[in-house]
Amino acid sequence: MAIKTTQAFDDQKPGTSGLRKKVARFTLPNYLENFVQSIFDSAPELRGGTLIVGGDGRYYNDRAIQIILRMAKANGVAQVIAGQDGLLSTPAASHLIRKFGAQGGMVLSASHNPGGPDGDFGIKYNGENGGPVPESVTDAIYARSQMITEYKIVAAQPVDLSACAELFLGDMRISIIDPVTDYADLMEELFDFPAIRTLISGGFTIYFDAMHAVTGPYAKEIFSNRLGAPGEALINCKPSETFGGGHPDPGPANAKDLFAAMFGDNAPDFGAASDGDGDRNIILGKNLFVSPSDSVAVIAANAHLAPGYKGGITGVARSMPTSSALDRVAGALGVPCYETPTGWKFFGNLLDAGKITICGEESAGTSSHHVREKDGIWAVLMWLNISAARGQSVAQIMQDHWQCYGRNYYARHDYEAVDIDKAHKVMGHLRGQLDNLPGQSFGQYRVKFADSFTYTDPIDGSVSDNQGLRVGFDNGSRFVMRLSGTGTVGATLRLYGEVLETAKDRLDLAPEDVLAELFTIARKLTDVHALTGRDEPSLMT
């Protein structure tokens, strides 16, 4: 074993989904090694334990895994379980941690961010429950990274990850496993595969875009091999370290082939996509985009139709910026709905305590108690199970849902790569008005409350403050402004707006028309355009 001297980097504070930086940053001498050693130093349970390692196959994934294996040996890890070719979707990694009783996992991904030499890379540490570790641990990792002076690593030839095998690096066992089978078996336990096979064989057409990301092999095994979908129903299923030169964010700007098919002539009955590491999802019907906020609400309302959830759900949770459509379902079901900060780690305690069964975020993440990560393929299968059980199209399911619960018209405006000082000025400008806003009227909107969101974890009592600024109105509408922690350049400001509509004859309006006045008010109160120098958002979803 060699002990290498090093110097600390000042920018290794994990965000909501681990540490994400440009590849050029991660490939600096000792940059990755410093962060990995900080994880080992902050997670003593890994010494003598089992570590799961894998990623989404993006550029630098293969070399990073080799470094982690050599450092795992030097830090006393007894066994590493790695996906073949270094591949593991994020939800599959979570499942493996739980299935094999591993002490933790290192997931290599920057999720929906672009890949390639000029793209992004990321790494996060998941704990023994399979989920992202809590802030107390990420804070410890960051603190350690600021004082690190050395890291441990052994000299060794690269480990051959191309075939499933049992290997050894010294006395450390390395189990290279098929990254798909264990996860696919779990999905078959949760969902009614015979009913979905019957649906597909009966002419219900599906279209899935893997975006040249990690879910390609999962889609082929599950949708084609086990459910009988024809090969042409799956596109972009070969993982690529550059995601085929595209951007693995499953929205209309990037999944263009999918959206063109679903909004074109002879559209398939059902369309879906997942992102770089397989944790996000997009659901589409013929000429219909299902907002992620609506999707989690529909899933919660219909989860009992899937075998793995036939006993009902204990509760639900959503991130604070996610629309309150889920709250309305929870109220009808008589189960609690928890509002958490953005970041999947905040759902972990609730899931572990059995307080919730279904959870989701507006950023296209949805999942349940089966893992401790959001899960794109799971969400697609849940929708297919619901369609099979109800005998309805996506559009029919959504119409029935809105008629029953009302519709939360919803949109998000992103201002990306904003100068960090300008971003903080926007937040400060709105924060300075919060105390005086309640009672004021803006057109048809009268402010009911305005605050900075603080979350107290009901399980461990930990407090997370400054999680976003909220302005709510008497009619159930609201807007939210927050700084995102998933970008790698500058700051990303996200402005969210939702308008609740319960009138039966106003459930099929154009969302942009319904939301126009609310966003005008939000832009005025935040002064986002003047303070950032932007004329419009970078992206509207």
BAKEVO-456432 format. One record per residue (C-alpha): residue in one letter; y, x, z. Coordinates in pm, whole numbers, plus 32768, in hexadecimal, padded with zeros to 4 digits. Example, Ala and Ser with C-alpha at 12.3 -4.5 7.8 and 13.67 -1.06 7.14 Angstrom:
# residues 2
a7E3E84CE830C
s7F96855782CA
This chain:
# residues 541
m800080008000
a815D80767FAC
i82978020806A
k83BE80207F7D
t852380447FEF
t861B7F477F6C
q87747EB57F9A
a87C87D497FD8
f885D7C657ED0
d89677B707F43
d88FC7A497E69
q879C79F17ED9
k87E478AD7F92
p86E777A47F21
g8770765C7EA0
t86CF75057EAB
s85AB75887DDB
g858B76F67E37
l863D78217DA2
r86AC77F67C38
k876478FD7B70
k877E797F7A12
v86567A5079A0
a87417B797985
r87827B5C7AFA
f86167B387B5E
t85B47C687A8F
l86A57D4F7B40
p85E87E617BFD
n856A7DD77D4B
y860C7C807D22
l84C97BB87D15
e841F7CA77E08
n85327C787F0B
f85167AFF7F02
v839A7AFD7F0A
q83967BEE802F
s84927B1180E2
i839C79F180B9
f827C7ABD8147
d83557B328269
s83BB79CA82B4
a825E7934828D
p817479FA8373
e806978EE8341
l801D798B81EE
r7F8D7AC4828E
g7E177A8C828B
g7E4B794081DA
t7E3478A48082
l7F53789C7F89
i7F6A77C07E52
v8028785D7D2E
g808277D37BD9
g819F775D7B01
d821476AB79CB
g81D077CB78DA
r833C78187893
y83B379747836
y83717A74794D
n826A799479F1
d814E7A837996
r81F87BBD7A19
a82777B147B54
i81167AA37BB0
q80947C067B93
i81A27C807C80
i81567B687D76
l7FE17BB77D72
r80207D257DC2
m81157CC87ED6
a80287BC07F63
k7F1E7CCD7F8B
a80167DB88034
n80837CA48123
g7F247C508199
v7ED97B0E80DA
a7D627ACF80DE
q7D4379F87FA5
v7E1A79917E80
i7DC278647DA8
a7E7178787C57
g7E71779A7B26
q7DD1782179EA
d7ED678DB791A
g7FBC78B77A46
l7FF2774479FF
l801276337B05
s80EB75017AF8
t81BA74D57C33
p80FE739A7CA3
a7FB074427C57
a8015756A7D30
s806D747A7E48
h7F1973D27E27
l7E61751F7E30
i7F16758C7F6C
r7EA2744D8014
k7D4274487F83
f7CEC75AE7FDE
g7DA775B68128
a7E8476D380B1
q7F9577558191
g80957743807A
g80E477667F0B
m81DA78197E2A
v823E77407D03
l82E377F87BE2
s83CB77127B26
a853276B37AE2
s84BB754F7AA0
h858874AA798E
n866575DB794F
p863C76997803
g855077C377E6
g853D79067720
p85DD7A5E774C
d873679BF775A
g86C078937823
d8673784E798F
f855F78AA7A81
g8514782C7BDD
i842F78487D08
k8400776D7E36
y831D77757F63
n825376407FC3
g81BA761C811A
e806175B5818E
n80AC74428158
g80D9748F7FE6
g824D744A7FE0
p8389751B7FD5
v83C275B98128
p84D775258203
e863475B28217
s85DF76718354
v84EA7745828C
t85C677718158
d86E177D58240
a85F978DA82DD
i8596795B8185
y8701797D8122
a875C7A278269
r86427B1F8236
s86AE7B6380CF
q88067BCA814E
m877F7CDD822F
i864B7D528171
t86257ECB814C
e84BD7EE980D1
y83A07E298031
k82277E578029
i815B7E747EEB
v80167F157E79
a7FDE7FD77D3A
a7EE27F287C58
q7E927ED57AF1
p7EFA7D787A7B
v7E057C677ADE
d7D647BB579B6
l7DCA7A4979DF
s7D4879D8788C
a7BF779537903
c7B7E78967A35
a7AD979947B19
e7ABC7A1F7C78
l7B5F7B757C8D
f7BCC7C657D9B
l7D017D397DCE
g7C7F7E1D7EDC
d7BF37D297FDC
m7CD87C0C7F71
r7C1C7AFF7EB0
i7CC47A727D7B
s7C3679267D04
i7CA878D17BA5
i7C6E77607B68
d7C9F765E7A58
p7DFE75DA7AA4
v7DB174797A2D
t7C6073FD7AAF
d7CAB73D07C22
y7DEC73177BD5
a7D4E723B7ACA
d7C3671DE7BB9
l7D3971717CBB
m7DE970967BBB
e7C9E6FEF7B65
e7C716F997CD5
l7DCA6EF97CEF
f7DDA6E2E7BAF
d7D026D337AF5
f7C9A6E1179D3
p7BA76D0D7940
a7CBF6C0C792E
i7DAE6D07788E
r7CA06D6E7793
t7C706BFF773A
l7DE86BD57712
i7DFF6CFD7623
s7CC56CA8755F
g7D4B6B467537
g7E716BC0746A
f7F766C157573
t80186D4A74DC
i80A26E6875AB
y81716F9B7556
f819270C27646
d827071F3761A
a8205732576E5
m833873E57665
h826F75277632
a8258753A77AC
v8145754578AF
t80D373D97896
g804474087739
p7EE6746677B4
y7EF5735678BF
a7F56725077BD
k7E3B72B176D2
e7D36729E77E5
i7DB2715C7884
f7E46708E776A
s7D6070FD7650
n7C17716E76EB
r7C057077780C
l7CD26F4E7790
g7C8E6F5A761A
a7DED6F7D7591
p7DE97008742C
g7E5D716C73F5
e7F9370FF7339
a800970477472
l805371977516
i815D72857494
n81D673E274F1
c80A4742175CB
k8086759A75A4
p8139764976C3
s823877497652
e82F7784C7719
t843277D67666
f83CC76647662
g83BD767574E9
g852876DF74DF
g858C75977580
h8608752176D1
p84F5748B77AF
d85CD73757841
p8531722577E2
g8669716D7778
p86F270EF762C
a87AA723475E5
n866B730375F1
a853F721E75B9
k85D171B6746B
d8487717673B8
l8414709074D0
f85586FC974DC
a85656FB17362
a84076F21735D
m84436E2B7479
f858B6DAC73E6
g85166DAD727C
d84516CC6719C
n82E76C877204
a83296D1B735C
p81FD6D557440
d81D06C697565
f82056D777669
g82AF6EC9766A
a82CE6FD97771
a8323714677A5
s8312724778B6
d83DA738378F4
g83A074F9790D
d82C774FE7A45
g8240739C7A2F
d82F072FE7B56
r83E972207A9F
n83AF70F879BA
i845B701278C6
i83D36EB57879
l84236DF97739
g83C46CB0769B
k84106C38753E
n85896C657519
l85A56C827692
f85F16DA3777D
v85856D6778E4
s86756E0F79D4
p85C16EE27ADA
s86636E117BED
d85CD6CD67B55
s84816D847B1B
v84446DD87C88
a84A36C757CE9
v83AA6BE17BEF
i829C6CD07C67
a82D46C6F7DD2
a82C96AFD7D7C
n81836B217CB9
a80CF6C447D61
h7FCA6B587DF5
l7F406B257C96
a7EB66C897C93
p7D706CC97D52
g7E026DE57E1F
y7F126CFD7EA7
k7E626BAD7EBA
g7E9F6B978031
g80166B8F7FFA
i81236C89805A
t81A76CE981B0
g83096D368141
v83DE6DD68034
a84EE6EDD801B
r85F56F3F7F1F
s86F770507F05
m88566FE27F5C
p88E06FE77DF4
t87BA6F157D75
s88146DA97D3D
s87C76CA87E47
a86D26BEE7D64
l85BD6C7B7E3F
d86656BF17F78
r86506A927EEA
v84DA6AB47EAB
a84A36B3E8008
g855F6A1A809F
a848869217FE0
l834969D48049
g83B869EE81B4
v83926B6A81C1
p84946C718222
c85646D2C811F
y85E56E858180
e87156F2380DC
t86FD70A080D6
p87C271C28046
t8768723D7EEB
g863F732C7EF3
w84D172D67F0A
k84A973938050
f855172738108
f8436718680AE
g832F726E8143
n8354720F82B0
l8356709D825C
l821A70C0818C
d81687196828E
a81BB709A839D
g81376F7882CC
k828C6ED082C9
i82986EB0814E
t81A96E938028
i82946E9B7EFA
c83CC6F707EC9
g84B66FCE7DAF
e85F870677D36
e86E46FFE7C22
s86AF714E7B77
a856670D07AE3
g848871287C0A
t838F70307C9A
s8255705A7D6B
s81876FE47E93
h80BF705A7FBE
h7FB170F87EDE
v807872407ECA
r81BD72C57F5A
e827572F37E10
k82FD720C7D08
d81F571D27BFE
g823A717F7A92
i80D871367A18
w8099705F7B4D
a81C96F867AFB
v81556F597993
l7FFB6EF27A07
m808D6DFE7B03
w81546D5579EF
l801F6D427910
n7F596CB27A32
i80686BAC7A6E
s806F6B4E78FC
a7EF46B3178F7
a7EE66A5C7A32
r8005697679D2
g7FBB6967785F
q812C699F7817
s82076A89774F
v83086B6C77F2
a841E6A7C778A
q836A69507820
i832F6A0A7966
m849E6A69797C
q85186909792D
d843968747A3A
h84AE697B7B32
w8620693D7AF4
q85F267C57B06
c854C67EE7C58
y862468FD7CF9
g8764690E7C2D
r87D26A3A7B63
n887B6B747BE1
y89376BF17AAE
y893F6D697AD8
a89B36EAC7A31
r89F1701A7A82
h8B0370F679F0
d8ACA726E7A0A
y8BDA737679FA
e8B1474B679C6
a8B74762679E9
v8CB775D07AA0
d8D7276EC7B48
i8CFE76E17CB1
d8E6076DD7D3D
k8EBF75BA7C5B
a8D8574FE7CC2
h8DDE75267E30
k8F4074AB7DE8
v8EAF73697D57
m8DD673357E8A
g8EF773887F73
h8FE2729D7EBB
l8EF971747EEB
r8E9571DA804D
g900271D980B4
q902070688055
l8EE56FE280FC
d8F806F708241
n908D6EA38191
l8FBB6E008080
p8F0E6CE3813F
g8FC86B9D8103
q90796C157FC8
s90426B527E85
f90236BDC7D24
g90106AC17C29
q8EE569EA7C85
y8E636AF57D72
r8EBE6AF77EE5
v8E4C6C297FAC
k8D5C6BD380C5
f8D0C6D368139
a8D506E9F80D8
d8CA36FC78177
s8BFC7119815B
f8A8770DA816E
t89D3716C829C
y885C714982CB
t87A571598415
d8632718583DD
p8581706C849A
i8451714784D6
d84D572958553
g8641723E859A
s86CD734C84B6
v882773058427
s889B734782C2
d8A0D730B828B
n8AFA731C8161
q89F072908078
g8AE071DA7F92
l8C1070F77F9D
r8BDB6F7E7F89
v8CCB6E617F3F
g8C346D067F63
f8CCA6BB57F08
d8CAD6A547F90
n8BE969DB7E61
g8ACC6AD37E95
s8B4B6BCC7D94
r8B966D377DE2
f8BD36E917D58
v8B636FE47DDA
m8BE471447D96
r8B1672747DF2
l8ADF73E17D9D
s898774217D0B
g88AE75467D76
t87D475617C3B
g88B876177B48
t88C7778F7B12
v8A2677B77A81
g8B5F774D7B3B
a8B4B75FD7BEB
t8AD374A97B77
l8B9173777BEA
r8AD472307BD6
l8B8870E17BD9
y8AA76FB47C0C
g8B046E477BE4
e8A4A6D017C1D
v8AA76B937C01
l89C66A867C91
e899F694C7BBF
t88D468207C32
a894C67117B42
k881F66B17A6D
d88EE66A7792E
r898068047961
l884768D9796D
d8844694C7801
l899F69DE77DC
a89E96B3C775D
p89F16C21788F
e8B1B6CE5780F
d8BE66BA477F6
v8B8A6B2F7953
l8BD46C8579EA
a8D136CD7792B
e8E0D6C597A2F
l8D516CFA7B4F
f8D4E6E507AAA
t8EC06E307A59
i8F026DF97BCC
a8E1E6F1D7C29
r8ECB700B7B3A
k901E6FA17BC3
l8FBC6FD47D2E
t8F0D71227CF1
d900771A07BEC
v8ED8724F7B59
h8F65727E79FB
a90B073147A61
l901E73F37B70
t8F03747A7A95
g8FC57488794F
r8EBC73B078A9
d8F03728977C5
e8DAA71F177F4
p8C5B7230789C
s8B66732D780D
l8A5572287819
m8A3B70B4785D
t88EC701A78BB
